């Protein structure tokens, strides 16, 4: 949701780039923000999915343990590379 709405923030790099490409500001007369429907809908859909759990599957304890083991391996490998 943050990536989609970042072009609505004028002092952010996405907002500055969009304003430069389009030649208009984000807000005010002639701004593109009121017409950026996907930017407004995406956070609402994300919040809805978060509360309802739609499209999210719970990770099993076994899968979670595998991820933790892999993270420890990656961490050890990264530390070994830093020491080399």
C-alpha positions as CSV (number, residue, x, y, z in Angstrom):
1,X,0.0,0.0,0.0
2,X,2.9,2.4,0.7
3,X,4.4,2.1,-2.7
4,X,1.0,2.8,-4.4
5,X,0.3,5.9,-2.3
6,X,3.8,7.3,-2.3
7,X,3.3,9.3,-5.5
8,X,0.6,11.3,-3.7
9,X,3.2,12.8,-1.3
10,X,4.8,15.8,-3.0
11,X,8.1,15.8,-1.1
12,X,8.8,12.1,-1.8
13,X,10.8,11.0,-4.9
14,X,7.8,9.2,-6.4
15,X,5.7,12.3,-6.1
16,X,8.3,14.6,-7.5
17,X,9.0,12.3,-10.4
18,X,5.3,12.0,-11.3
19,X,4.7,15.7,-11.0
20,X,7.7,16.3,-13.3
21,X,6.7,13.7,-15.9
22,X,3.1,15.0,-16.0
23,X,4.0,18.6,-15.6
24,X,1.3,19.2,-13.0
25,X,1.2,19.1,-9.2
26,X,-0.3,16.3,-7.1
27,X,-2.9,18.5,-5.4
28,X,-4.7,21.6,-6.1
29,X,-6.1,22.9,-9.4
30,X,-5.1,20.6,-12.2
31,X,-3.5,18.0,-9.9
32,X,-3.6,14.3,-10.6
33,X,-4.3,13.0,-7.1
34,X,-8.1,13.1,-7.2
35,X,-8.0,10.9,-10.4
36,X,-5.4,8.3,-9.1
37,X,-8.2,5.9,-8.1
38,X,-5.9,2.9,-7.7
39,X,-3.7,4.9,-5.2
40,X,-6.8,5.5,-3.0
41,X,-8.3,2.0,-3.3
42,X,-5.2,-0.1,-2.7
43,X,-4.7,0.8,1.1
44,X,-8.4,0.1,1.7
45,X,-8.2,-3.3,0.0
46,X,-5.0,-4.1,2.0
47,X,-6.8,-3.2,5.3
48,X,-9.8,-5.3,4.3
49,X,-7.6,-8.3,3.5
50,X,-5.7,-7.9,6.7
51,X,-8.8,-7.9,8.9
52,X,-10.7,-10.6,7.1
53,X,-7.7,-12.9,6.3
54,X,-8.7,-13.4,2.7
55,X,-5.8,-14.6,0.5
56,X,-3.6,-15.2,3.6
57,X,-2.6,-18.7,4.7
58,X,-1.3,-19.4,8.1
59,X,2.3,-20.8,8.2
60,X,2.7,-24.2,9.8
61,X,5.1,-24.5,12.7
62,X,7.3,-26.8,10.5
63,X,7.5,-24.2,7.8
64,X,8.3,-21.5,10.3
65,X,11.1,-23.6,11.8
66,X,12.5,-24.2,8.3
67,X,12.6,-20.4,7.7
68,X,14.4,-19.8,11.0
69,X,17.0,-22.4,10.3
70,X,17.6,-20.9,6.8
71,X,17.9,-17.5,8.3
72,X,20.6,-18.7,10.7
73,X,22.5,-20.3,7.9
74,X,22.3,-17.1,5.8
75,X,23.4,-15.1,8.8
76,X,26.4,-17.4,9.5
77,X,27.3,-17.3,5.8
78,X,27.1,-13.5,5.7
79,X,29.3,-13.1,8.8
80,X,31.8,-15.5,7.3
81,X,32.0,-13.4,4.2
82,X,32.5,-10.3,6.2
83,X,35.4,-11.8,8.1
84,X,37.1,-12.9,4.9
